[in-house]
Amino acid sequence: MQLYEKGKIDLSDVLGKYLKDIPESWKQVTLLQLMQHNSGIADYREQKGFNVSSDYKPEQLIQSVETLPLAFEPGTDVKQSATNFLLLTSVIEKASKMSYHDFVKKNQIDYLGLQQTYFGEDLAKVKQEDVTTTPNVHQTFKKDKDYINPSETTTGYVEKDGKLVAAPMVSATSLKGFSDIWASAENISHWDIGLAGGVLIAKPENRDIVYKPTKLANGKIVPAMAGWQFYATRV
């Protein structure tokens, strides 16, 4: 949407305008259809052998689904697919002449001053205090200014055989553009204010594209956009 407001892309542009080495059935899918998850393109996460903890190159993920037929005619239904957003990252790179990582960091993370928001690939740079010797007791912040406002990652848990065990680590490259940014709850709130208030997307009619229910070409209305679901009026 930021590139759209800068006149670098149009939401009605077809994918084939930016990416040449893709299946023919994908080339007429529009950027808006990718955003709305109504492209019909298969989700690489659902393919045999995909492991969220493994490292991948974008082309490897694309290759895992490029021979599969579309699930439906683009624009007629909605089904979330991480492949849609992976393709959009390539469009962003083509249109901005920057890496997806650098474009988002410059125009959103740094622009809003989000100090606890990182791409997965940057998490290794985050200073985290070792509290294993004194569990859950932080002391370093009293001596080192870099730990006063810490950005420590949490551990997720899943239930297995009736017990909670640590969830598999998410690779920095397995969910590019779909789930590869980590942020504190406070930073998410700040980003949301920037989005809803017009700091990130200036024109109200363009914010409406993000917030209003998706109306498909066949008239079907879906209360979602870009993977977000809005069932009530935002205040």
C-alpha positions as CSV (number, residue, x, y, z in Angstrom):
1,M,0.0,0.0,0.0
2,Q,2.9,2.4,0.6
3,L,4.3,1.6,-2.8
4,Y,0.8,2.2,-4.2
5,E,0.6,5.6,-2.7
6,K,4.0,6.5,-4.1
7,G,2.7,5.5,-7.6
8,K,5.2,2.7,-7.9
9,I,2.6,0.0,-8.4
10,D,-1.1,-0.4,-9.0
11,L,-3.3,-2.9,-7.1
12,S,-4.8,-4.0,-10.4
13,D,-1.4,-4.9,-11.8
14,V,-1.0,-8.5,-12.7
15,L,1.8,-10.6,-11.2
16,G,3.2,-11.3,-14.6
17,K,4.2,-7.7,-15.0
18,Y,6.8,-8.1,-12.3
19,L,7.7,-11.8,-12.2
20,K,8.4,-13.6,-15.5
21,D,9.5,-17.1,-14.3
22,I,6.2,-18.2,-12.8
23,P,3.4,-20.5,-13.9
24,E,1.1,-19.2,-16.7
25,S,-1.9,-19.6,-14.4
26,W,-0.4,-17.2,-11.9
27,K,0.5,-14.4,-14.3
28,Q,-3.0,-12.8,-14.5
29,V,-3.4,-12.8,-10.7
30,T,-3.6,-9.2,-9.5
31,L,-1.7,-7.8,-6.6
32,L,-4.9,-7.1,-4.8
33,Q,-6.0,-10.7,-5.1
34,L,-2.7,-11.7,-3.5
35,M,-3.3,-9.3,-0.7
36,Q,-6.8,-10.6,-0.2
37,H,-5.8,-14.3,-0.4
38,N,-8.2,-14.9,-3.2
39,S,-5.6,-16.0,-5.8
40,G,-6.3,-19.7,-5.5
41,I,-2.5,-20.3,-5.4
42,A,-1.5,-23.3,-3.2
43,D,0.0,-22.7,0.2
44,Y,3.6,-24.0,0.4
45,R,3.1,-24.6,4.1
46,E,0.7,-27.5,3.3
47,Q,3.1,-29.3,1.1
48,K,4.8,-32.6,2.2
49,G,8.2,-32.1,3.7
50,F,7.8,-28.4,4.6
51,N,9.4,-27.7,8.0
52,V,8.9,-24.3,9.6
53,S,12.3,-24.7,11.4
54,S,14.2,-25.3,8.2
55,D,15.9,-22.6,6.0
56,Y,14.7,-22.1,2.5
57,K,15.3,-19.9,-0.5
58,P,12.2,-18.2,-1.9
59,E,12.5,-20.2,-5.1
60,Q,12.5,-23.5,-3.2
61,L,9.1,-22.6,-1.6
62,I,7.7,-21.5,-5.0
63,Q,8.9,-24.7,-6.7
64,S,7.0,-26.8,-4.1
65,V,3.7,-25.4,-5.4
66,E,4.2,-24.2,-8.9
67,T,3.0,-27.4,-10.6
68,L,-0.2,-27.5,-8.5
69,P,-3.5,-26.3,-10.1
70,L,-5.3,-23.2,-8.7
71,A,-7.8,-24.1,-6.0
72,F,-10.3,-21.8,-7.6
73,E,-10.6,-19.1,-10.2
74,P,-8.8,-16.0,-8.9
75,G,-11.2,-13.5,-7.3
76,T,-14.0,-16.0,-6.6
77,D,-13.1,-17.3,-3.1
78,V,-10.7,-16.8,-0.2
79,K,-8.1,-19.2,1.2
80,Q,-5.1,-18.1,3.2
81,S,-1.8,-19.0,1.5
82,A,1.7,-18.0,2.6
83,T,2.7,-18.2,-1.1
84,N,0.6,-15.1,-1.8
85,F,2.7,-13.0,0.5
86,L,5.9,-14.6,-0.6
87,L,5.1,-13.5,-4.1
88,L,4.3,-10.0,-2.9
89,T,7.7,-9.6,-1.3
90,S,9.3,-10.2,-4.7
91,V,7.0,-7.5,-6.2
92,I,8.0,-5.1,-3.4
93,E,11.6,-5.8,-4.2
94,K,11.1,-5.2,-7.9
95,A,9.1,-2.0,-7.5
96,S,11.2,-0.5,-4.7
97,K,14.6,-1.6,-5.9
98,M,15.3,-2.6,-2.3
99,S,15.2,-5.8,-0.4
100,Y,11.9,-6.6,1.2
101,H,13.7,-6.5,4.6
102,D,15.2,-3.1,4.0
103,F,12.0,-1.6,2.5
104,V,9.9,-2.5,5.6
105,K,12.6,-1.6,8.0
106,K,13.1,1.8,6.5
107,N,9.5,2.7,5.9
108,Q,7.8,1.2,8.9
109,I,10.0,-0.1,11.7
110,D,12.6,2.7,11.7
111,Y,10.1,5.3,10.6
112,L,7.9,4.6,13.6
113,G,10.8,4.1,15.9
114,L,9.8,0.6,16.8
115,Q,12.7,-0.6,19.0
116,Q,11.3,-4.0,19.8
117,T,10.4,-5.1,16.3
118,Y,12.7,-7.3,14.3
119,F,12.9,-9.5,11.3
120,G,13.6,-13.1,12.3
121,E,17.0,-12.8,10.6
122,D,18.0,-9.9,12.9
123,L,17.0,-11.6,16.2
124,A,20.6,-12.9,16.7
125,K,21.7,-9.3,17.1
126,V,19.4,-8.7,20.1
127,K,21.1,-8.7,23.4
128,Q,19.4,-11.0,25.8
129,E,20.3,-11.5,29.5
130,D,21.0,-15.0,30.6
131,V,18.8,-15.6,33.6
132,T,19.4,-19.3,33.9
133,T,21.6,-18.9,36.9
134,T,19.0,-16.7,38.7
135,P,15.7,-17.7,37.0
136,N,13.6,-14.8,35.9
137,V,15.7,-12.3,37.7
138,H,17.2,-9.5,35.6
139,Q,20.2,-7.6,36.9
140,T,22.3,-6.6,34.0
141,F,20.1,-3.6,33.1
142,K,21.3,-1.9,36.3
143,K,24.9,-1.8,34.9
144,D,24.5,-1.8,31.1
145,K,22.2,0.7,29.3
146,D,21.6,-1.7,26.4
147,Y,19.6,-3.9,28.8
148,I,17.3,-1.2,30.3
149,N,14.8,-1.7,27.5
150,P,15.3,-5.3,26.6
151,S,14.0,-7.1,23.5
152,E,14.0,-10.6,24.7
153,T,12.3,-13.4,22.7
154,T,9.8,-15.7,24.3
155,T,9.4,-19.4,24.0
156,G,6.1,-20.9,22.6
157,Y,4.7,-24.1,23.8
158,V,2.5,-26.8,22.3
159,E,0.7,-29.7,23.9
160,K,2.2,-33.2,23.2
161,D,1.0,-36.3,25.0
162,G,-0.8,-34.2,27.6
163,K,2.2,-32.1,28.4
164,L,3.4,-28.7,27.3
165,V,6.7,-28.8,25.3
166,A,8.6,-26.1,23.7
167,A,7.3,-25.4,20.1
168,P,9.7,-25.8,17.2
169,M,11.8,-22.7,16.4
170,V,10.6,-20.7,13.4
171,S,13.3,-20.3,10.8
172,A,14.0,-16.7,9.6
173,T,13.5,-17.8,6.0
174,S,10.6,-20.3,6.1
175,L,7.8,-17.7,6.3
176,K,9.1,-14.7,4.4
177,G,6.6,-11.9,4.1
178,F,4.0,-14.0,6.0
179,S,5.2,-14.4,9.5
180,D,8.8,-13.3,9.7
181,I,8.6,-10.2,11.9
182,W,8.8,-10.4,15.7
183,A,7.5,-7.5,17.9
184,S,6.5,-6.7,21.4
185,A,2.8,-6.2,22.2
186,E,3.5,-2.5,22.7
187,N,5.2,-2.1,19.4
188,I,2.3,-3.9,17.6
189,S,-0.1,-1.4,19.2
190,H,2.1,1.6,18.0
191,W,2.2,0.1,14.5
192,D,-1.5,-0.4,14.5
193,I,-2.1,3.2,15.5
194,G,0.3,4.3,12.7
195,L,-1.7,2.3,10.2
196,A,-5.2,3.3,11.4
197,G,-4.3,6.9,12.0
198,G,-2.8,7.6,8.6
199,V,0.9,7.7,9.4
200,L,1.7,4.7,7.3
201,I,-1.1,4.9,4.7
202,A,-2.1,8.5,4.2
203,K,-5.3,8.5,2.3
204,P,-8.6,7.3,4.0
205,E,-9.7,5.6,0.8
206,N,-6.5,3.5,0.8
207,R,-6.9,2.6,4.4
208,D,-10.4,1.5,3.6
209,I,-9.0,-1.1,1.2
210,V,-7.2,-2.7,4.2
211,Y,-10.0,-2.3,6.8
212,K,-13.2,-2.8,4.9
213,P,-14.6,-6.3,4.2
214,T,-13.3,-8.0,1.0
215,K,-15.9,-8.0,-1.8
216,L,-15.1,-10.6,-4.4
217,A,-15.7,-10.4,-8.1
218,N,-18.7,-12.7,-7.8
219,G,-20.3,-10.5,-5.1
220,K,-19.3,-12.7,-2.1
221,I,-18.3,-10.6,0.9
222,V,-15.6,-11.8,3.3
223,P,-14.9,-10.0,6.5
224,A,-11.1,-10.1,6.1
225,M,-8.2,-8.5,4.3
226,A,-4.6,-9.6,4.2
227,G,-5.2,-12.4,6.7
228,W,-6.8,-10.0,9.2
229,Q,-10.5,-10.5,10.1
230,F,-12.6,-7.5,11.1
231,Y,-16.0,-8.5,12.5
232,A,-16.8,-5.3,14.3
233,T,-16.4,-1.6,13.6
234,R,-13.1,-0.1,14.5
235,V,-13.2,2.8,17.0
